[in-house]
Amino acid sequence: MNSDHADIYPYAAGPLLDARNTYSYTAYHGTAFLDAWREARERVLAAPTPDAAPRAEPPASPTARLLRRIQASLAGGDERSAALADLNRLLQRFEVTKRVHGEYNENWRPADPEDFRELGLYLVLAETLDAAYTATGVLQYLNGLLKCLDTLSAYLPVLDGPQMGRLRALVRQERAHVDALGATLGASGT
């Protein structure tokens, strides 16, 4: 990323699980911001695929199970409204903390405040947000997807091959969503 663009889009680098982005008071840069975002995502697509064998998936956490249930419910039916309500609560927690915890209590607080480093959970959240945005067109899901992918992009060196494949697929989906939205609004980067 050139230094001008790194200054415009600094959100996808650094130890983001510990030094979380705030996204508050982001300066307006017009299409240069979109160009810088695209450049950051191109780094993900161009990153080498790890040679190491995939890590064993950890046991499905309560949050992972919740996210998979939400994904399954997005097709419609009586469960969709409840699933979206759960996703909205989880997304609100992610928006506030920029973390995904393995389990939340009945008040949507982390059961273990230190249980937020499992990058697989961020991938499942991103996949769920992508599915929710695709199904509903609600911008809060695209916004959450962008932020979740920023976090994942900062951790490319520790993702395994299958995780990188999932992340690349999400980046392509994200770009398609942003391009379609930009075309609708008459805004695009170069």
ZITA-V157060 format. One line per field, one symbol per residue. ss: DSSP state (H for helix, E for strand, L for the rest). phi: phi as a letter, one per 40 degrees, with the letter a starting at -180 (. if undefined). psi: psi as a letter, one per 30 degrees, with the letter a starting at -180 (. if undefined). A space follows every 50 residues. Layout:
ss->???
phi->???
psi->???
This chain:
ss->LLHHHHHHLLLLLLLLLLLLLLLLLLLLLLHHHHHHHHHHHHHHHHLLLL LLLLLLLLLLLHHHHHHHHHHHHLLLLLHHHHHHHHHHHHHHHHHHHLLL LLLELLLLLELLLLLLLLHHHHHHHHHHHHHHHHHHLLHHHHHHHHHHHH HHHLLHHHLLHHHHHHHHHHHHHHHHHHHHHHHHHLLLLL
phi->.cccccccbccbagcccbbccbgcfcccbgcccccccdcccccccccccc cccdccccdccdccccccccdcccchgcccccccccccccccccccbfbb ccabcccgbccbdccacccdcccccccccccccccbgcccccdccdcccd ccccbdcbccdccccccccccccdcccccccccccgbacc
psi->kleeeeeeigfhlliffeikkfgkhkkkgbfeeeeeeeeefeeeffkkkk flkklkklkkleeeeeeeeeeffffaaffeeeeeeeeeeeeeeeeefglk lfkkafghkkejffiggjfeeeeeeeeeeeeeeeefgkffeeeeeeeefe eeffgeffkleeeeeeeeeeeeeeeeeeeeeeeefgkla.
